[in-house]
Amino acid sequence: MRTGEATSTAGVEQFVADAREYLTRRPRQMPSQYLYDALGSALFEAICRLPWYRITRVEMRMLAHEVSSALPDDCRTLVELGPGSGAKLRALLSRYCPDSRPMTVHLIDVSTTALGQAAHALEQFRGIEVVAHEASYEQGLAAFAKSRGCGRALAMFLGSNIGNFAPAEASDLVRRIRGALTVGDGLLLGTDLVKPKERMLRAYNDPLGVTAAFNRNLLVRINMELGACLDVDSFAHRALWNADEARVEMHLVSLQPQRIVIPAAGLDFFMPEGETIWTESSYKYEPPEVTAMLESQSFSVSEQWVDEKDRFAISYAVAV
């Protein structure tokens, strides 16, 4: 594995700056990227195995079958934003690139753990060179655009990670992806679709409490990295469906009146019982909305696969 030149945006200095900014907002918030330290990444991989969270399984099946058979066969460069464990990329390449032809794969993630796991998942492919960018999506895309070789490239943004961005931010990120590509390059975009409310909430508030542990681990990280002494047991996990905004929200709810002191960020404030820290949003789409977003940013959608049972879509768009 070769490491890219981009630097991590999840370092302590950025963590401090974001805590200082977002925890003083109303409502109080923290960017969802801070859920993904080593333990958070491991917990998220466990979430992906839960029977109530079906996104990963349905997407892997689609990638290995319908999607892989429809992709152009002259691609020599892949770039994946947020590769996670690399399992989906491996599933795609096992069908799309079974002959281990020479290919360069760029992985972009703020998590060192995720990058290592994804690179390890690709070791079975002899002809593939992996370039890891421990960076934000924007920084990683810029580094990729500077270092990419000749020939057609394929960008991948899967797992409905686009759903963590508000619509305007999602459209802007698609614009940035397009800016890193050239005419004829492709983009695979995975999007979770609106489904019955109870099914969505169960996926983000599972009976085993794994998602709750994933969310509350943010408090552990603040304690360890920012010198706080937050009582993890004084916060509860809450998932809710915001129908007006078409998103599932995750919050940490204060179970009692408490003083919050985060020395590294210079924060000292009071949280009454019931106040929350908003930690993640997961926007849900309808297929035409995905097409409209892609086409508004100079992509042409040539294929869109929709699993109606599990309400998930993968779109293949070409840069124009």
N, C-alpha and C positions, 0 to 999 in steps of 0.2 A: 504494500500500500504506500502510495506517495502522498504526503500531506501538502495541501495547498497553502498559499501564502496568507490567505485571509485569516484574521484573528477572531477569537470568540467574542461575541457581544454579551455573553452570559457570565463574564468575569465579575469579580467582586465590585469593581468601580461602577460598572453599569448596573449591577444589582442594587447597589447603594442609591444611585441616582434614580432608578425606577421606583424603588421603595419610597424614597422621599417625595417623588411626584405623585405616584398613583395612590398611596395610602392617605394622602391629604385631599384627594378628590371626594366628591359626593355624588353617588355612593363610593365608598372606599373600594379600591380595586388593586389587583396585581396582574401583570401580563401573564398569559398562560404558559409562556415559554419557561417560566421558573418552576413549573410543575415537574420538569424533566431533568432532575439531577440523576445520579446513578440509581438511587432507590426508586425515584419516580418513574424512570424509564422501565425498570423491572416490573413495577406495579402496573404500568400501562400495558406491558406485554401480557401480564396475567389477565387484565381486563379483556384483551382481545380474544382470550380463550373462553370467556364466560358465555354460557348459552344465550344470555339476554343481549349481548353485544355482538351482532351478527355482521357488522360492516366488514371486518377483516376477512372472514370466511367467504362471503359472497363475492368480494372483490378479487380474492385470490383465484376463485373458480373462474370468474369472468376473464381475468388476465391470462390464465393458462389455456383457455379454450377460445372463446369468441374473439378476444382482443388480439392475442398473439398471431392468430392466423390471418388477420386483416392488416397487419403493419407492413410497411415497405421493407424490402429485404436488403436495401443498400445503405442502411444506417450504420455508421461507424462510431458514433459518439452518443452516449446517454448521459443525462444529468437528472438526478432525482433530488427533489426538495423534501426534506424530512423523511429519510428512508426507514426509520425505525430499526427493526431487527434485520432488515434486508430480505425477509421471507417473500414478500410480494415481488420484489425485483428478481429474486432467484426463480420463483415460479414462472414469471414471464420469460426469462432468458432460457429456461430449460426447454421451452417450446419454440421460442423465437430465435435462439442462437445455439442449437444443440451441437453444432460442429465446432464450437469454440473458436470461431473466426476472430481475428484481431479486432478489438474494440476497447475504447476508453470510456470508463464510467466515472462521472463526477458525482460525489455525494455531498450534500449540503445540509448541515445540522448544527445546532448550538450544543448538542450533547456529545461529549467525547465517547461516552458509553455506547450510544446509538451508532456512531460512526464506526467504532471498532466491531460491533456486532454485525453491521451491514457488510463491512469489508470481509469479515470472516465468512459470511454466508455466500460470498462470491468466489471463494478460493477453489471451488471445484471446476471453475471455467478457466482453462489453461491460457486462452488467448486474451484474457481481459486484464487491463491495467486499471487499477482503482486510484482515483485522486480524491482525497478527503479534504473538505473545506469546513473547518470548525468555525462557523460564522452565521450571521443572520442570512436570511434568504437574499436580501438585497446585496450584501457584500459577497456572498457566495456566487450569485449570478454574475456580478461584475468580474470576479476572478475567473469564472468559467469562460466568459466572453473574451477575455484577454488571452486565454491559454488554449482554447479549442483549436483542433486541427481542421483540415479540409473535409469536405463531404457532408452528407446530411446528418443532422443531429435530432435526437428525440428527447424532449423534456418530459418529466413525469412528476405530477403533484397528486398523490393518491391519498387514500384513507379518509377522504373528506376533510383533509386539513384546511382546505379553503374555507370551510365552515367556521373556523376559529376567527375569521376576519369579518368585520361589518361589511355590508355590501359595497360601499364606496372603497374601503380598503382592499377588499377582494379584487375589485375591478382594477385598482391601481397595481396590485401585485401581478395580475395577469398582464398588464401593460409592461411591467418590468421584465417578466418572463419573455414577452415578445421582443423587448429591446435587446435581450441577450441572444436571440435567435436570428437566423437569416431566412429569406424567402425560401419556402419549400421545406423548412424544418417542421417537425411535428410536436404536438403537446397532447399528453394523456392526462385528463383531469377527472378525478373521482369525486363524486358529490353524493352525499346522503340526501334522500328525498323526504318530504313531509309524509308522515305516516300517523296512525292513531296515537293519540296523546299518551295513553298508558304504556304502549310499546316503547315510545321514545323515553319516557321517564324511567322505566325499568332498566333501560340500557345505561342510564347515568346514575342510578341509585339501586344497584344490584343487591339482592338479599344476603349475599355473603359479606358485603361491606368492603369489597376490594376498591371500588371507586371512592368510597369515603376515605379509605386509607391513603389513596393516591392524592386526594384533595388536601387532606390534613397534613400530609408530608411537607407541604409548602411551609407550614409553621415550624416543622423540625428544621428545615433548611434555613429559615430566617434565624432561628436560634443558633445554629452551628456556624453560619457564614457571616451573620451581621451582629452577633454578640447579644441577641435578645434572650429573654427568659420567659417566653410565652408558654402558658399552660395549655398543652394540646387538648387535654380533657375538657377545657372550658369552651371549646368550639365544636360545633356539629356540622356535618355535611348536609347541604340542601341542594336538590336539583328541582328546577321548575320549568314549565313550558310557557314562554312568552309568545302568545298567539299573534299579537299585533306586530311583532318583529320577526316572527317565524324562526325562533331560536330556543334551544334549551340552554339554560343558564346554570352554572355551578357557583355556589356561595359557601363561605365559611360563616356560620352564625354564632355570635357571642351568646353563650348560655347564661351569662351573669354580667353584672356591671364590673368592668375591669380596666385597669390602667395598662396601657401598652407602651413599653419603652424599648426602642431599637437604637442602641448607642451608635452603631456605625453610621446610621442615616440621620442621627440627630433628632429622632422623633420621640415625642412624649405626649400621648394623647389618651383620652378616655373613650371607651366604648360601652354604651349602655347595653343592657340585655336586649337581644333581638336585632341589634345592628349587624350588618354583614360586610364581609369582604368578597367582592365579586371576582372570581378567579378564572372563569372560562365561559365562553359562549360557543355554541355550536349551531350555526345557521343551517336551516334545511331549505332545499330548493325544489322547484318543479323543473322538468327537463327544458321547456322553452326558455326559462329564465337563464339557465346555463348557456344555452345557445346564444341568447341575446348578449350576455356578458362577454363571451368569447368573440363574437362578431364585432362588438363595439371597440375591441382592441386589436383589430387587424388580423384576426384569425378566421378561417373558413372551416366550419364543422363538416367533416366528411363522413363521420360515423358516430352514432350514439347508441350505446347498448344500455337497456333499462331492464333491471330485474324487478318485475312488478310484485312478486311475492314479498321480497325483502326491501323493496323500495330503495334501490340504489342505482346510480347511473355512472357509466364511464363514457366520456366524450373524447373523440380523437379529432383534433383540429390542426389545420395546416397554416403556417404563417404566410400571409399574402402581402 
